[in-house]
Amino acid sequence: MPGRGRLGRVLAGGAGVCLAAALLGSSVAAAAAAVPRPRVAATVAGSLFGVSCFSTGSCVAVGQRSSTAQGPGGTLAEKWNGTKWSVVTSPNPAGSDGARLGGVACTAAASCLAVGNYRDGTSGDTLPMAEKWNGTAWSLVTVPAPSGSTSAVLDGVACTGASNCFAVGSSMDNTLTERWNGAAWSIVSSPSPNPSKPNVLSGVACPSASLCWAVGYTFPTNFTGSLTEKWNGTKWAVVHTPNSSAGELIGDACSSPTDCVSAGIGNGLFAIGQLWNGTTWAKALPKKPAGATESELNGVSCPAGGAACESAGSFTDASGSPALAEGWNGTAWALQSTPAISGSTFATLESVSCTTASNCWAVGVNDTSSGSDPLIEKWNGTAWSVTAS
């Protein structure tokens, strides 16, 4: 099942459009040189793709359990109670042959929506799904699939309140946006600028009910170009940005309607970023870790009321693939050291959520020779640390 943190690019021209995943490894040179910390044992094997924190004592993370000999992977959900993370039972659609949650948004400690996709065990189709958290349990919520679609995925979700949320993703080769009104999901039309090739939205941020930004990628040529779309309270429209001709935007966040950041990966296989000042988007190039051959930023979080943002992802260098974290102070990006993990062969952070500039949680996956474990790291304003999941 697809996840975030990938670069879609054409490997061969002509009629065939081939997408290659570019899941990358990550951190800073300082982290690579650090003494590896003990691997933090996970309660269940799998990956985390989304996290949302309502307060310092209340966070929710979602993803996918690893498949086993007993069956395919299903949904995975964990919660933070201010002291520890714990796995919470999350349902899978009846008859599903694999399911995954890709994004989550919480408007209260007892009110969260998570979105993703599952594979129908009968038809083999990939269909969108959503679940709702009431503070005690997760429950499935019906999500419509576009008519005639055999492959529809939701990757990101953002809410301005419990009765106003947008989820974004893709259906076949088209963008997909759906809206939650507090009772039901409905499909909202969104542009697909190059309909003969894939058009994908992976991240969404809504600083107000009448303003949302969705980001992803399309194919303006035979290579990916980032895609940025704006919701004005009535409809979605494509907005040209300095990154429109190259790369992929994966995550975005806004601290206000006039202060937003989005980030991803460029066609040169290094992280890209852009800033919204209320009028225009401008490039804001993230730092390259010393010795890195690749880097990407997957998730962004910008606490309300400030210019500071955190972004997380991965990079690769000669020493391996620890996780990548960068901070934005309103003027420039700065690399932040992330812990080296003993036995890790690849680590990536897929999503980050901050309640303040000194309280952030990032989630992802840590691969070892024995499989994949959820990865959870915390930022205290000074340093990142790995936490048990």
N, C-alpha and C positions, 0 to 999 in steps of 0.2 A: 504494500500500500504506500502511496506517495507521502512524503513528509515535506517539511520545509527545509531550507538550507541547501538548495541545489541551484545550479546554473543550467538553464536550458540553452543548448546551442546546437546548430546544425553541423553534423559531421560530414554529411555528403549532400551535394546539391541535387538539382533536378526535381523530380516529382516526390522523392522521399524526403521527409523531414525527420531527422533522427535526433532525439534528445539524449544527452549524456548527463548523468548526475555527477556533480562535482562536490560531493561532501568532503570538506576539508578538515584538517587538524588545526590546533591552535594554542596560543598564549604568547608571552613575551620572552625575549632571550633570557631575562633574569629567572623566569620560571623554569626554563629548560635546564639551567645550570643548578637549580636548587636541588637539595636532597629530596628524593621522592617520598611523599607521605604514604603511610599505609593505606591500602585500598579500603574504602568504607563499604562494608557489606550492605547489600540491598535486600529488602524484604522480599521483593519479587524481581525477576529478570524482565527487562524491557527498556523502553525509552520514554522520556517526557518531552512533549513538544510545546506546551503552553503553561503559563503561570499567571495568576492574578492575585494581588494582595489588596485587601480592603483596608487593613490596618496592620500595625506591627505584630499583632497577635492573631491575625486571621489571613491565611493564604490558601489557595487551591492550585494544584498542578495536575495536568492531564496528559495522557499519552497512550501508549500501547504496550500490552504485555507481549513478551516474546512467545513465538509459537513453540510447541513442544511435540513430542511423539503422540501425545493424547489429543492434540488438536491445534487449530490456528490461533494466532494471537488475538486477544480481545482488548476491550477498553481498559485503561488504567487511570485511576484517580488517587491523589494523595492530598492530605490537608495538614496545615501548620496551625497549631493551637497556641503559639507563643512560646512553647517549650520544645516540642518535637514534631517531626513529620510522621504521619502514619497512613497506611493504605486504607482507602475507603472502598467498599464494594460499589461497582458501577455496572449497570446492565449492558447487555449486547442485544441488538435487534433479533427478534425471533427468526430462526432459520438462517442466520448470518454465518458466513464462512470466513471469518476475520473481520475485525472492527478496530477503529482507531479514532481517538480524539486529538484534534490538531490545534485547537485554541480555546481559551476560556476568558470570560470577563465577569467580574463580581461587582455588583452595585451595593451589596451589603454582606455582612458575614454569613447571613443565611439566605443569600440570593445570588446565584451564579448561573451562567449559561455556558455550556461547552458545545463545540461543534466539531464535526469530523466526517467520516465516511465509513461504509461497511460494504462487504461483498455479499450479494445475495446468493445463498447456497443453491438455489434452484436455477435462476437465470444466468448467474455468473456476472450480472451487472454490478458496477460500483455505484452506490447510491449515497446521497448526503444523509447525515444524521445529526441529532442534537439531544443534549440531556440537560436537565435542570436540577440544581442543588438547592435544597430548602433548609440547609443547616444541619440536617439529620441524615438525609438519604438522597441519592441520585435517582432520577426517573427519566425515561425516554419521552421525548417530545416529537411529534410528527413534523417532518420537514418535506416539503414538496420537491420533486425532481423535475427538471425541465422535460416537457413532452418529447418522447422519442429518444431521450438520452440514455446511453448504456454506460456512461462513465461521468459521474458528477461528484465533486469533492469540495468540502468546505475546510479552509485552513485557518482563517482568522476571524475574530469577532470583537466588536467594541460596543459599549453601551453608554448612553448619557443618563439612563434611568432604567428602572426595572421594566418599563413598558416601551422602551425605544432602543433597539439594538440592530446593528447591521453585521451580517456574516458575509465573508467573501471567499471565492474559490474559483473553480472552473468546471465547465460542463462540455465534454468533447473538446472542441477547439475554441470554445467561447468563454468569456468571463461569466462568472455567476455571482450575483449579489442577492441576498435574501434579508428581509426585515422582520423583526419580532416586535409585536405590539402589546406584549404582556399576556397574550392569550394564544396567539398562533403565528406561524411563520408564513411569509408570502414572498414569491419571487418578484424582484424589482428589475426592470430592464437596465442593462449596463452595456456600454460600447465594447465592441471587439474590433479594434482598428484594422487588423489584418486577418480576416475570417478564414483565409485559406491555410493559415498556419496557427499554431497554438497561441491563445491569449489567456493569460493566467493572472489572477489576483491572489496574493498570499498574505497581505497584511492590511489592516484597517485601523484608523484612529478617528474618533469623533469628539472634537473639543466642544461641540454644541449640537443641539438637535437639528440645526439647519446647516451644519458644516461637518463633512466627513472627508477623509482622504483615504483612498485605497491604492495600494501599490503592488506591482508584480512585474510581468514582462510580456512582450509580444515579439514579433519578428518583422521589423520594418525592412530588413534585407534578409540575407541568408544567415544572419547572426542575430542574437538576441539584442533587443533594445528595451530599456526599462519602460514600464507603463505606470502612469500616474493618473488617477481619476478623482474627480471632485463631486461630492454631493452637496447641492445648494439648498436642500430642503424640499426640492421638487423632483430633480432628476440627476443622473450621473452624466458627466462629460469628461472627455480626455483633456488633460492639461499638458502642454509641452513643457519639458524641463531640460536643463543642461545635460541630463543623463539619458534623454529619450532615445538616443541613437546607439547606446551601448549598454550591455550588462543587464542585471536583474536587481530590482529592489525587493527585499524580502520582508522587512519589518518597518513600522513607523509608529510615531507617538507624538502627542501634542500636549504642551503644558497650558496652552491657551489658543484661541482662534488665530492669533498672530505669531505663534511660536511653535513650529513643528519640525521634526527631524525624521528622515527616513534613511535606511542603509541597506546594503546588500553586497553584491559582487559584480565586478566589471568583467568585460570580455578578456582583459589581460590577466584574469584570475586573482585580482587583488580587490580588497574591499572598496566600495564607493559609498558616498553619502551626499545628502542634499538637505537644505534648510529652507523653511517657509517663514517669511517675515510679515505675512499678512497681505502681501502684494505679489511677490514673485518667489520662485524657487531658485536657489543658487547652490552651486557645488560646494561641498565641504569635505575634502578628501581625508579619510581616516589615515592614521599612521601605519606604516609597514613595520612589522616586527623585524628586528635585525636577523638577517639570514633566512628570512621566510621566502619560500618559493610560491606560496599561495596564501590567500586569506579571504575570509568573508565574515560579514556581520549579519546575524539572523534576526535578533530581537532588539528592540529599542524601548526604553521607558523614560518619560520626562515628568517628574512630579509636578503637580500644579503649583503655580506661584513662583517658579524659579526658572533660571536658564540652564540649570544643570541637567544632563541626561546620561544614562548609562546604556551601553550597547554591548552585546555579547555574541560570540560566534566561535570561529575556529581558524587555525592556520597550520601550515606544514613547514617544517624545516628539517635539517639533517638529523636533529636529535629526536624527532618524533612528532607527535601531534597532541600537545596539551590544548586547553581551551583558551580562547581569546576574549579579552575584555578591554573596552576603551571608554573613557569618559569624555563628555562634551561639556565645557564650562561656559558656553555662550559665545566663545571666540575661537577655540581650537580643540582638536581631539588630543587626548593623552593616553598612551598605553598604560595598562594596569597589569601587574603580575598576577597570574593565577597559579594555584598550587599544582605541582607535578604529582601524579598519582602512580604509586607503585604498581607495576604490572600492566599499565595502560598501553594499548596499541593505538588508540584513537579516542579523543575526547572532543565533544562539541557542545556548546550551549546554544539552545534553540530559541529561548524566550527569556525575557527579564521583566520584572515588575518591581517598582520602587514606590514606597509610601513617602519617603523623604530622600534627600540626597545622600544620607548616610544609612539608609536601610533598604536594601534591594535583595531580591532573590532571583537567581538565574537557574534554569533547568535545562537538561539535555540528556546526553547518553555517554557512557564510558564503555568502550569496547576493550575486552581482554581476550586472551587465547581461549578462554572458557565460555565466552558469550558476551552479551550486552546487559549493562545495569543502568538504571536511572541515575543521572548525575544531578546533584543539587549543590549549588554554591551560594554563599552569602557575602554581600558587600556591606561593610560597616562604616564606610566613608574613608577608610584608610587602606584596607586590605580585603582580599577575597579568601574565603576558607571553605573547604568541603564539609558538607553536613550529611549525616546518615539519612537515607530515605526509607 
